[in-house]
Amino acid sequence: MHFSTRYLQRQFRRHPVARLFNQAQRSWNLILPAKHIKIDDEKQFSVVDDYPLAGRRPLRVARLTKMLLLSLLVLLALIIIIPYIIYKPPATLINFFQWKYPDVLFQVTLPSSQHVVALTLDDAPSDETAKLLEILKKYSAKATFFIIGSQIASQPGLLQRIHDEGHELGNHAWEDEPSISLPFAELERQVKEVEALVPANNNGAKYFRPGSGFFNKQLVQKVKKLGYQVVLGGIYPHDPQIHNPKVNARHVLSMVRPGGVIIMHDRRSYSAEQLELVLKGLAERDWVVKSVGGLLKIQEELASNRKSR
């Protein structure tokens, strides 16, 4: 019996072995890299052209690898950039904070010709405060000391000395803790208790610095009703965490700018050394160091002079 070639081909395709062969061939084409196989001088067989699925898996792997590498680079950049911005915030960021939170003092706007900054010292009074006062006197500098109420009893008479030597006193609540975590009734109680023990500033101003530096709008409005202005700052060497006075002093001197508010701390064994390094460096550059009230007064005087012209 004679069978045509086409008939035999159809019968072969229907055979189970042929079906298995075709299935294996299609699976292989999925992972086969795209390339041309030379058959003869006139015709080339293209795996990609004849089998559209060929070469897709390697391309997907390449894309996933690129995406993974890009994600790792972005993550690495964030790990480096975010802590750096926290440690040394750029002036534009401080300007933004001052604009967004006008009831919180981060800095004062002064012309570039005015080499004046405000110095604030947290966590007073302590055994180190007397040393700080001597250094301030040596460099004819003024500061605003933020007082923790629970430390006052151990340093009798020291608050009056701070006041008598021309410095300011601010309120830092009763304990060294995040003020934002306190119920408003408790925060109000602490603020009033500290106020009762602290000599009033000559200009009548009342300043509050929340513990740990965290705040929200409710906290700001609460202390504002008590007559206080919230004071933070934009030049902060993180000296409670970094115990190296030379590193901290370099940080402050590298960020100083007209109208800036420096945040440093009392109560540490290295507080006096880092303060002297900062004040010496500022004096060598002809910077004037004022209290918060002194800095605000200069701003008011400049604004008044501009209006009178």
Secondary structure as the mmCIF struct_conf table of DSSP 4:
data_model
#
loop_
_struct_conf.conf_type_id
_struct_conf.id
_struct_conf.beg_label_comp_id
_struct_conf.beg_label_asym_id
_struct_conf.beg_label_seq_id
_struct_conf.end_label_comp_id
_struct_conf.end_label_asym_id
_struct_conf.end_label_seq_id
HELX_RH_AL_P HELX_RH_AL_P1 THR A 5 ARG A 14
BEND BEND1 HIS A 15 HIS A 15
HELX_RH_AL_P HELX_RH_AL_P2 PRO A 16 ILE A 31
BEND BEND2 LEU A 32 LEU A 32
HELX_LH_PP_P HELX_LH_PP_P1 PRO A 33 ALA A 34
STRN STRN1 HIS A 36 LYS A 38
BEND BEND3 ASP A 40 GLU A 42
STRN STRN2 GLN A 44 SER A 46
HELX_RH_AL_P HELX_RH_AL_P3 VAL A 47 ASP A 50
TURN_TY1_P TURN_TY1_P1 PRO A 52 GLY A 55
HELX_RH_AL_P HELX_RH_AL_P4 ARG A 56 TYR A 87
BEND BEND4 LYS A 88 LYS A 88
HELX_RH_AL_P HELX_RH_AL_P5 ALA A 91 LYS A 100
TURN_TY1_P TURN_TY1_P2 PRO A 102 ASP A 103
STRN STRN3 VAL A 104 LEU A 105
BEND BEND5 PHE A 106 PHE A 106
STRN STRN4 GLN A 107 GLN A 107
TURN_TY1_P TURN_TY1_P3 SER A 112 SER A 113
STRN STRN5 VAL A 116 ALA A 124
BEND BEND6 PRO A 125 SER A 126
TURN_TY1_P TURN_TY1_P4 ASP A 127 GLU A 128
HELX_RH_AL_P HELX_RH_AL_P6 THR A 129 LYS A 138
TURN_TY1_P TURN_TY1_P5 TYR A 139 SER A 140
STRN STRN6 THR A 144 ILE A 147
HELX_LH_PP_P HELX_LH_PP_P2 ILE A 148 ILE A 148
HELX_RH_3T_P HELX_RH_3T_P1 GLY A 149 GLN A 151
BEND BEND7 ILE A 152 ILE A 152
TURN_TY1_P TURN_TY1_P6 ALA A 153 SER A 154
BEND BEND8 GLN A 155 GLN A 155
TURN_TY1_P TURN_TY1_P7 PRO A 156 GLY A 157
HELX_RH_AL_P HELX_RH_AL_P7 LEU A 158 ASP A 164
TURN_TY1_P TURN_TY1_P8 GLU A 165 GLY A 166
STRN STRN7 GLU A 168 ASN A 171
BEND BEND9 TRP A 174 GLU A 177
HELX_RH_3T_P HELX_RH_3T_P2 SER A 179 SER A 181
BEND BEND10 LEU A 182 LEU A 182
HELX_RH_AL_P HELX_RH_AL_P8 PHE A 184 LEU A 197
BEND BEND11 VAL A 198 VAL A 198
HELX_LH_PP_P HELX_LH_PP_P3 PRO A 199 ASN A 201
TURN_TY1_P TURN_TY1_P9 ASN A 202 ASN A 203
STRN STRN8 TYR A 207 PHE A 208
HELX_RH_3T_P HELX_RH_3T_P3 GLY A 211 GLY A 213
HELX_RH_AL_P HELX_RH_AL_P9 LYS A 217 LYS A 225
TURN_TY1_P TURN_TY1_P10 LEU A 226 GLY A 227
STRN STRN9 GLN A 229 VAL A 231
BEND BEND12 GLY A 234 GLY A 234
STRN STRN10 ILE A 235 ILE A 235
TURN_TY1_P TURN_TY1_P11 ASP A 239 GLN A 241
HELX_RH_AL_P HELX_RH_AL_P10 PRO A 245 MET A 255
TURN_TY1_P TURN_TY1_P12 PRO A 258 GLY A 259
STRN STRN11 GLY A 260 GLY A 260
STRN STRN12 VAL A 261 HIS A 265
BEND BEND13 ASP A 266 ARG A 268
TURN_TY1_P TURN_TY1_P13 SER A 269 TYR A 270
HELX_RH_AL_P HELX_RH_AL_P11 SER A 271 GLU A 284
TURN_TY1_P TURN_TY1_P14 ARG A 285 ASP A 286
STRN STRN13 VAL A 288 LYS A 290
HELX_RH_AL_P HELX_RH_AL_P12 VAL A 292 SER A 308
#
